[in-house]
Amino acid sequence: MNKDDLIWEDEALETLKKIPFFARKIARKKIEQGAIDLGEKRITPELMEKIRSQVMGN
């Protein structure tokens, strides 16, 4: 699976827009890689939170 196989839910894209512009590209890349690592095809706000928790160690 690669990033082109991923489906972003509208709510997840809205959440991504809340990340400061200068960090958004890096965040998107980490979220997409996290989804691939977890075997997920659909990116949801809940998945974003799960990935954030893993990256931040929470």
C-alpha positions, 0 to 999 in steps of 0.5 A: 500500500502507498499514499495514493491508496489512502482515502481521507475523510472530509472531517480528517481533512478539516482537522488537517487544516487546523495544523499550522500551514508551515507544519501541515505538509510534514504532519500529512506525511507522518499521518499517511505513513502512520496509516500505512504502517497500521494497515489502514486505508481510510484516514479519519480524525480518530486515526489521526489522534491514534497516530498523534498519540503514538508519535508523541508517546502518549 
